[in-house]
Amino acid sequence: MKPIAIALLLALGPHAALAQSRPSTVTRPCAASRQEVLAHGAAVLGTGGQTYDRFVRDRSFCQFDEVIEPAWVPSRDMPACFVGYRCKAGTFWDD
């Protein structure tokens, strides 16, 4: 049984890495990146080189203790493209 499981893991391993690619904002028009976030509610987009971030349509895609801040990224046709928001740790006050 162990040899079968190991063979299966080895066979599937390289394919799992291929599925992790993400669209890059710098190679796409601004509208395409914005539409991806709007359509899915949340999307991980590359923002140049090896950098990436998660962008959301609204606060409902953040954790309960997070707030949103506007996210501007470089795109093929604009130096600063508004794609949605980033979730950030919120500040809460004691009453």
N, C-alpha and C positions, 0 to 999 in steps of 0.2 A: 504494500500500500504506500509506503514512504517513497519508493522510487517513482511511482506514478504521480504523486503530489509534487515532488521536486521537478519532474519533467514538465508538468503543467505550469508551474511557476516560471520556469526558465523560458518556456514557449510564449507565455503571455507577458512577461516582463518588458521587453522592448516596445510592445504595442501600447502599454499603459503610458509610457513617457511621451509617445507621439500625440496622445489625446490631450496633453496639457498645454498645447499652444494657445496663445491668446491674441486677439487682434491688436495691432499697434495703432495708436491714434496718429502718429506722425506719418503713416503711410496711407491714411484714409481721409476723406473729406470730413469736415466737422460734423455735418448732418448725419453721416453714417454712424459715427461713434455715439452721437446724441440719441439717435433712433434705437441703437442697441440697448442703451440704458433704459429708455422709455418702454421698449417692447418687453424686456425681461424683468424690469423692476430693479435689478442689480446686475452688474457685469464687472468682471475683472478685465482691465484693458492695459496693454503695455503703453508706457508713456515716453519711450525712447531708451535705446540701449537695453540694459538688463533691468530697468525699473518698471514697476507696474503698481496698480492700486485698484481698489474696489470702489466702484461708483454706484450710487443708488438714485432712484427716481424721487423718493421722499423718505421721511423719517420712519415709516412703517417697515422699512427694510433694515433698520438699525436695531441694536439691542435696546432694552428698556432704559438703560442708564446712559445712552448715548444721545448726542445732538448732531445736527447736520451743519455742514459749512459748504458754501459754493465751491465747486471744483472747476478749475480752468486748466486745460491741457493744450500742448501744441498739436496742431493737425496739419495735414497736407496743404490746406488752403488758408489757414489762419494761425497766427502765432499764439493766440489765446482763445481757445474754444471752450464755451460753457457746455459741459457734458452732463451735469447733474450735481450731485452732492457727495461728500465723503462723510462717513460716520466718525465722530470723535467722542472721546470720553467727556461726559458732561460735568458741569460744576453744580453742586447742590448745596444749599444752605440749610443750616439747622435753625428751626424756628423756636 
